[in-house]
Amino acid sequence: MPFLTQDVSVESWDPFDSSHQMGDSGVLTGLGLVADTYGHKILKPGTVLARITGSDYPSYNKLISRVATPSYGPGSNVAKGILRNYVDLADGDLVVAYVTHGRVREALVTDQGTTGTVQASTKTSLPLIEWI
């Protein structure tokens, strides 16, 4: 069943197996995301997030969609959690919730821009996630 978020219709997508998840929240930045033809920068639930840890970067301590190499600063390649809800970053940074503990359907997780393939380093960085 599709739903409407920020004037964009998106499909229902739930990578989480149970309602018992634990996590945290943080400011998500759209660094590296390319807008679609309508100007939206949408991330789906299940996107692996990282946190930029270099204090000399303007995006210090912000979350980012995880990348393969630390190209957006230290920590941008280290998994911190899994995005809980749809977000559209077209208008700038947003505060989001992410999951660090729970059961997750691996086939619906987007890691480094690829859905369905979770890297071994992500699984190591998120030891409280049960991958199913």
C-alpha positions in Angstrom: 0.0 0.0 0.0 1.6 3.3 -1.1 1.6 6.3 1.2 2.4 10.0 0.7 5.3 11.6 2.3 6.4 15.2 1.5 4.3 15.2 -1.7 5.9 12.1 -3.0 4.1 8.8 -3.4 6.3 5.9 -2.4 5.7 2.1 -2.0 5.5 0.5 1.4 8.9 -1.0 2.3 9.5 -2.5 5.7 12.9 -4.3 6.2 12.3 -4.7 10.0 11.0 -8.1 11.1 9.5 -7.2 14.5 8.3 -4.1 16.3 11.1 -4.6 18.9 13.9 -2.4 17.6 16.3 -0.2 19.6 18.3 2.6 18.1 19.1 6.3 18.3 18.5 9.5 16.3 20.7 12.0 14.6 21.0 14.6 11.8 21.1 13.0 8.4 22.8 14.9 5.6 22.3 14.4 1.9 26.0 14.5 1.0 26.6 12.4 -2.2 22.9 11.9 -2.9 21.8 12.9 -6.4 18.3 14.3 -6.8 15.8 12.4 -9.1 14.1 14.1 -12.0 11.6 15.7 -9.6 14.3 17.1 -7.3 13.8 14.6 -4.5 16.6 12.9 -2.6 14.8 10.0 -1.1 16.3 7.3 1.1 14.2 4.2 1.9 14.0 2.5 5.3 16.7 -0.1 5.5 19.5 2.2 4.2 22.7 1.7 6.1 23.9 4.9 7.7 27.3 6.0 8.9 28.4 9.0 11.1 31.1 11.5 10.0 33.6 11.6 12.8 36.2 14.1 11.5 35.8 17.3 13.6 37.4 19.5 10.9 34.5 18.7 8.5 31.4 21.0 8.4 29.3 17.8 8.5 31.0 16.6 11.7 28.9 14.2 13.7 26.1 14.0 11.0 24.8 10.8 9.6 25.3 10.0 6.0 24.2 7.1 3.7 27.2 4.7 4.1 29.8 4.7 1.3 32.5 2.2 0.3 35.5 4.5 1.2 35.7 7.4 3.7 35.2 9.9 0.8 33.0 12.2 2.9 35.3 12.2 5.9 36.3 9.7 8.6 33.6 7.4 9.6 31.5 7.8 6.4 32.4 4.2 5.5 31.6 2.7 9.0 28.0 1.5 9.6 26.3 3.1 12.5 22.7 2.0 12.1 19.8 1.3 9.7 17.4 4.1 8.7 13.9 3.5 10.1 11.7 5.6 7.9 11.5 7.2 4.4 13.2 10.6 4.2 13.5 13.2 1.5 16.6 15.3 1.9 15.8 17.7 -1.0 15.3 20.6 1.4 18.4 19.9 3.5 19.4 17.9 6.6 16.8 16.1 8.7 16.7 14.5 12.1 16.0 10.8 11.6 15.7 7.6 13.7 17.9 4.7 13.0 18.0 1.1 14.3 21.0 -0.5 16.0 19.3 -3.5 17.6 16.7 -5.8 16.1 15.8 -8.3 13.4 16.3 -7.0 9.8 15.4 -8.6 6.5 18.8 -8.5 4.7 17.1 -8.6 1.2 15.6 -5.2 1.9 18.7 -3.5 3.2 20.5 -0.9 1.0 24.2 -0.9 1.8 26.6 1.3 -0.2 23.8 2.0 -2.7 23.0 -1.7 -3.4 19.8 -3.3 -2.1 20.0 -6.9 -1.0 23.7 -7.1 -0.4 25.0 -6.3 3.1 28.8 -6.1 3.3 30.6 -8.1 5.9 32.0 -4.9 7.5 28.5 -3.7 8.0 27.5 -6.9 9.8 30.6 -6.5 12.0 29.8 -2.9 12.8 26.2 -3.7 13.8 26.6 -6.8 16.0 23.2 -6.4 17.7 21.3 -6.7 14.4 20.0 -10.2 13.6 20.1 -10.6 9.8 17.3 -12.8 8.4 
